[in-house]
Structures are given as structure tokens and as C-alpha cells.
């Protein structure tokens, strides 16, 4: 069973869920592809996808599971050294963790929060996992899904009211696989598991 998901969801969220699915269905084998690009399920690049963008292709079984909230977080040790920002403008005096290139999420944030225009990342990476590790290590302030941050008491959310981004999460499968027992079991199992992670 080939499953594709974003880096963060694939590395941080899915493994324990797949472990429980394997216990329930011992015959299952998984191949997990971590990618922030949108794989083409019509070409059967994957059997099932967990995506943070709504699919536009036809001939797919699509289930919106809800959304995840993304906020700014920092390690408590960083905040002890640098202090907490009191406004978006105040972020300019902090070490910021983020993307090495412009992304749709970044453009959306800058459109919604004009004060964020001109902020520079002092740690840039094209990998969400590298960014998360930089936040965990105390490098600075960066974006993290609330569901992940809640697992780590050392991560502290900052500017809660100013930065509160919602990302939808969809579970997708090619419609030809709908009645394949193993695909149906994994699709339904992941829908149940992920529903405990998303906001409702």
C-alpha cells in the first residue's frame, strides 16, 4: 500500500497510526512517500494520499477530514533568552525559522497580515522537517501545527491572536480502488485515525 503525505504529516503524524492499522490488519504492508508536491493519483503514483490542498482531479474518492491549525512556536529556552514577541512587528528582532522560497502559505499570511511583509527568516530550509527540528532545537520562532506542539511541553505558542492559520486536510484515493478490500480498510482506518488529529 503506497501512501503519500506531506513531510510533516508523513513523518510526525502517520507512523503511529499506520502501526495501529498494521496491528488490526497484519497482512498490510506500507510504502510511505513524503513529499510536499501533489502526486498524481490518476497516474497511480500512490494508492492513497493525505493532502493539505483540495484536489481538483476527477475520478477520485475524496474525504475532507477537517483542518489543522498552524501557529508560531518557539522552544522555551529560546524565549527565555530572547523574550516573547508582543506583536507581529516585534518579530523583526527575533530569529525566525521558515522557507527558503516563497510559498502559497507565506503569500496567504502576508496578504492577511500586512505587518509580516519584510520579515526575514534567519534559518531557511525547503524541508518542513528541518524547520521543525530548528524550532525544537531553540534556533528561533517558526510555524508548527498545534497538534504537534501540544505533544511537546517545551514548545510554546506565541502571538496566538495574530497568527492562527487553518489548513484543510483531505484523504484521497483513486475511485478504481474503492472496492479493493485492503485499500478500503486503510482509507477508512486513516479517516478514523486522522479525525482524532484534526480540528473539527
Secondary structure as UniProt FT lines:
FT   STRAND          2..5
FT   HELIX           7..8
FT   HELIX           9..13
FT   HELIX           14..24
FT   TURN            26..27
FT   STRAND          31..34
FT   HELIX           41..43
FT   STRAND          48..51
FT   STRAND          60..75
FT   HELIX           76..82
FT   HELIX           89..93
FT   STRAND          96..99
FT   HELIX           104..112
FT   HELIX           114..116
FT   TURN            117..118
FT   STRAND          123..125
FT   HELIX           128..136
FT   TURN            137..138
FT   STRAND          141..145
FT   HELIX           146..149
FT   TURN            150..151
FT   TURN            153..154
FT   STRAND          155..158
FT   TURN            160..162
FT   STRAND          165..174
FT   HELIX           175..177
FT   TURN            178..179
FT   HELIX           181..195
FT   TURN            196..197
//
